[in-house]
């Protein structure tokens, strides 16, 4: 017990050193679910007022990552975004066979890794996590959102499919819909952000040359995912160009059921990354033509 606590403390301290004072109120928690001890980080903005419900964002790391990596403000900027906009952001940890939770994955259907292969109940874990945060903080239940990177984006698609009454909109970055079944009981607004030259989850479908995971995983394309959500949300009519600048463009379908929307933002470069963020020097730099954080929050607030 003491060893686990010290490991958790080390993660939070490392995160604080990486992101500075903005993580002063980033806390670590655990949930016992389906026989497993599941971990998460939750960041509460400095101006949080328990008398005024705030939005909640679930931010899911990529395959092979972990919660502290996604919460690293130098890479993703989500903690700073939460401070500016006043929402609570939670960084859950996927399933990992390692004691410190590294190299974790999400069971998003046909992807990925040990979480998929072992049939881990990530959906149940995330449902319970949302319920816990709603019980501990003043959360606006009409503004619960999810985002994710790569395998985390695929898990966000699954949340939209299976928890539409809870998660009202998602923003999937560099990850397509690879669910095995999706029949949401109500429309869910969906934003996809994807680089045309993604070398992991290929824009046109299949595995890119640097794809994570076993060779049997074939990813659905961005166009196929887009068509699926347009069909599920019963969108009709042509899209409207809502952003166009050198290196990026966004198209929005707004004529969808119950006021839901579907939006696709594409960058010309950046590979498999978080637009507006930062990656290690060895990888292709993320596109700076748009900010995934700014685009997604604007999308969420306009739903």
N, C-alpha and C positions, 0 to 999 in steps of 0.2 A: 504493500500500500504506500509506504513512504517513498519507495523508488519511483513508482508511477507518478506520485505527486511532484517529486523533484523534476522528473522528465517534463511534466506539464508546465511547471514553473519555468524551466529552461527555455521551452518553446516560446512562452509569452515574453520572457526577457529578451530573447533573440529578436522577436518581432518588434519589440519596443526600440531596440537599438537600431534596427533597420529602418523603421518608419518615423522615429522621433516622437515628440510629445503628442502627436495626434492619436496614438494608441494608448493614452493614459487610462482609458476606460475600456480596454479590450480584455474580456474575461474568458477563462476557459471553463468548460463544463463537460459533463459526461452523462450518458444515458445508457442504462442497461436495456438492451432490446434483442430479442430472439437469441438469447444466450451469449450475446457479445457486448463488450463494453465499448460504446461508441462515443467519440469525442467531437467537440466543436468549439469555436471561438465566437464570441458575440461582442460587437462594438456598439456602444451607446454614445451618441453624440453629446457634446458638452452642454448643449442647450436643451436637452431632453427635459420635458415637463410632464410628469405623470398625470396631470389633469387634462392633457391634450393628446389624444391618440395620434401616433405617427405611423408612416409606412414601414413595412418590413421587407427587406431584400434577403433572399437566400442565395449565396454565392458559392458555386460548386467548382472545385478545382478540376484540372484536367487529369487524364489517366496517367498514373505514375507520379502524381504530385501529392500534395497533402494540404491541410487547412492553413497552416502558417505560410505556405508559399502563395496561396491565393490572397491571403490577407496582407502580404508584403506590399506596402504602399509604393515602394520604389518601382515595382513591376506593374501593378494593376491600378493603383490609385483609388481603390474603392473606399478605403477608410477616409481619405480626404474628401471624397465625394459625399459620403455620409455626413461628415461634419458640415459641409457647405449647405446641403439640402435638408438636413435634420432628420434623416431616417436611420433606423436601426438595421445593421447588416450582420448576418450570421454566416460564418464559414464552417460548414460541417466537414468532417473527415470521412472519406470513403472507406471501403473495406481494405484492410491490409493485414498480412500475416506477420508483419514485423512489429516488435514491441512498441516502437515510437510512432507507428502509423504511417511511415513513409511508403512510397511506391504504391499508393492506394488507387483503387478503381471504383467505378460505379456500375451497378447492374442496370444498364439502360436498354436492355432487350438483347440485340445481337452484338452488343459491345458493353463491357470490355473485361478482359482478364479474369482474375480469380473471382471477383465479385459476380460476374456473369456465370462462370463455370460452376461455382458453388451455389448458385441460386440465392445469393444474399438478399435479405429483405430490406434493401435500401429505401424502397418506397415507404414501408412501415416506419423505419427509423426517421425519415424526414417528416412524415406526418406527425409523429410524436414530438419531434423537435419543434415544429411550428406551434403545436399545442402548448408546449412548455413555455416558449418565449411569449406567446399570447397570454399565458397565465402569470408571467413575471413582470411584464411591461404593458404599458397602454398602447396597444397595436390597433390601427385602423384595419378592421377585417376586410374592408372593401379594397384595400391597397396592400395586398400581400403579393409579392413578385418573386420571380426566380431568374437567375442568370447563371451562366456557366461557360467554361472554356473547354472545347474539344469533347472528351468523354463527359465532362460536367455539363456541357451544352446538350449533349444527347440525353442526359438525365433530366435536364430541364424540360425537354420535349416530353419525356415520360410523365413528369409531374403535370404538365398541361393536359395530357391524355387522361390521367387517372385521378387527379385531384383538382378538377376544374372549379369546384365550389369553394376551394381554399385558395389556390394560386390563380390569380385573376389575369396575369399576363406574364410572358417570359421573354427573355432576350438571350438567344443562343449565339455564341461567338465561336466560329470555327468548328461547329458540330451540327450534323444533320439528324433528321428523325430516323432512328433505327429501331423503333419499338416493334414488338412482334404483334401487338394488337393495340388499336387506338380508336376508341369510340366515346369521346367525351360527352357527358350528359348535358353540357352547355358550351357555347362558344368561348374560346379563350384567345385573347389577343397575342399574336406571335410576331416577334422581331427576329430576323436572322441577319447576322453580320459575318461576312465571309470574304476572304481574299481570293481573287481569281487564280492566283498562283499557289494556293495552299498545297504544300507538298506532303501533308499527312492525310487529311480528309479532302480528297480531290473535289474541286468545284463540280466537275462533271460526273462524279461518282467513282466508286472503287477506292483502292488504296493508293495513296501517293508513295513515292519512293522512300520517304522517311516515316511511314506510318508506324504508330505505336501498336503493340499487341501481336497476336499470332496471325499467321498468314491466311487463316480461314476467314477472317473478318473482311467483308466487303461493305463499304459505306454507301448509303443512298446518296444521290446527287443533291445539290442545292435546288435545281429546278424541280426535281421530284418531290422534295420536301415542301417546297413552296406550293405546288399543286395540291398536295395532300391537305395542307392547312386552309387553302382557299376553298377546297371542297368541304371540309369539316365545318368551316365557319360560314359556308354558303355565301361566299363573296361573288358578286356579279359586277360586270362592268370593267372597264380598263383601269390600269393603275395610273396614279398621278406622281409625277416626278417632284419629290419634296426636297431633294438636295442634289446639287451637281456642282462639283468643283474639280480642279485637277487631281486626278488620282482616286476619286470616289464619287459614287452616286447612290441615291436611295429612291426606291419606288414604293408607294403606299396604295394598298387596296382598302378602301374605307366602306364600300357598300356591302357590308357583311352583317350577319344576323346579330341581333341584340346589341348593336353598336360596337361589335368587335372589329378589330383591324388586323391586317397582315402587312408586314413591311419587310423589304429586303434591302440591305445596304451592302454594296460591293466595293472593295478596294482593288486597285490594279496590282498592288504588290503587298509585301509584308509577310507572305507565306503563312505559316501556321502560328498566328500570334494574335494579341489583343490590341487592336488599333488604338493609338494614343498612349500605349504603355511602353514598357522597356523589356528587352530580353538580354540574356548574356551575350557577350561579344561574339561568341562562336556561331550564333544563329543569325538569320536574316532579321534586320531591325523591323519592328512593327511599322505599319503604315502610320504616318502622321497626318494623312489627308482628312481624317476625322477622328473624333474621340468616341470610342465605344461607350464610355461612361456617360458622356453628355447626350449622345444619340438615344441611348436606352432610357435615360431618366426623362427626357422629353417625351419619348414614346409612352412610358408608363403614366406620366402625369396627364397626357391627353386622351387616355382611354375613356 
